[in-house]
Amino acid sequence: MSVIAVQRGTETLENPDAGFELQTDDVLVTLGTRDEQTAVEDLLHADD
């Protein structure tokens, strides 16, 4: 799984590094297999 960009409001942050901190309402643009996509969705929505 690779995060290729983060959409934060009207700003697109390309190729975030490993230390990048997500904020509420960030939108991830990812590249990976269907299973990897599902695993990330499950992780990010664990508290819902």
Buried (B, 14 or more C-beta within 10 A) or exposed (E): EEBEBBEEEEEEEEEBEEEEEEEEEBEBBBEEEEEEEEEBEEEEEEEE
